[in-house]
């Protein structure tokens, strides 16, 4: 493990690496939690069902946004005229379908006038509330099995806090998870940066002929690369641990039902970061080229992945392009784990991140073999 220990010493010896590992995440977290993300969101609601459930839904949403109850036609007109930021339509019979345990969709309109479901590009605050409330109602309906009186009794207990939804309610920060998402997104970007800076050490070894001299010893190429990868991976994990600890201890941030679940998806993402760094390193002729290329690629990936702003604000074609970046699947899984009690909800995202890591590792290995063959 000589290479492993030597790499850690070399990484922490550089000031830029220490800043990126320790200081940058803390600065970004402070920035994220200092910005007022609550805002005043104007939401229009058309309640065609007008039941105790829909009234309770509107009352709860009123505590998070500026609410106006109106007709669906007025919502569409108000969206076009930008009088409302978002519109929600509760169709006739939605309450009975929920009580009977049927799947329901809530129509929502956004500023561009597009008609989306509750799983679409609704603003994060509104979408989070809809998902939480509908999920809680479905959980209650499964236990009450169509009994209307028992359903409403359980719903009141839920609203009074006697029952808890299986989804997470954000606590001590902004109340909606926006600041957690911003801080975690910026952490994802700094992970890309430190991976790029760290993997450049391989180019340094080649430049100084250290890479060649190592293989005059009994050291095998596989052992050399494995120790490099492990050292880079450990450094990124240290960055994640520092950021998570700072968020939860200083700002009392709530990272979903389990901090371990969130750590797992970030650990998987860390593997893809290291693999990407190695791929960029293998495609570069020198350290300057690797640094410039890494900064460009990582920044573009951060933008398309939703690290710097919610994906809701992006046009659909950019969201589609973003799906070809690891950052998109990190933020997608992150959103799920912030509102879901089990890691299985982000299983698809974790799997895709592992595929990205595999693809990047293959790219870096292919390029290295190609160069050696020449």
Secondary structure by P-SEA (a helix, b strand, c coil): caaaaaaaaaaaacaaaaaacccaaaaaaaaaaacccccbbbbbbbcccccaaaaaaaaaaaaccbbbbbcaaaaaaaaaaccccbbbbbccaaaaaaaabbbbbbbbbccccccccccccccaaaaaaaaaaaaaaaaaaaaacccaaaaaaaaaaaaaccccccbbbbccccccaaaaaaaaaaaaaaaaaaaaaaaaaaaaaaaaaaaaaaacccccaaaaaaaaaaaaaaaaaaaaaaaaaaaaacccccccccaaaaaaaaaaaaaaaaaaaaaaaaacccaaaaaaaaaaaaaaaaaaaccccccccccaaaaaaacccaaaaaaaaaaaaacccccccaaaaaaaaaaaaaaaaaaaaaaaaaaaac
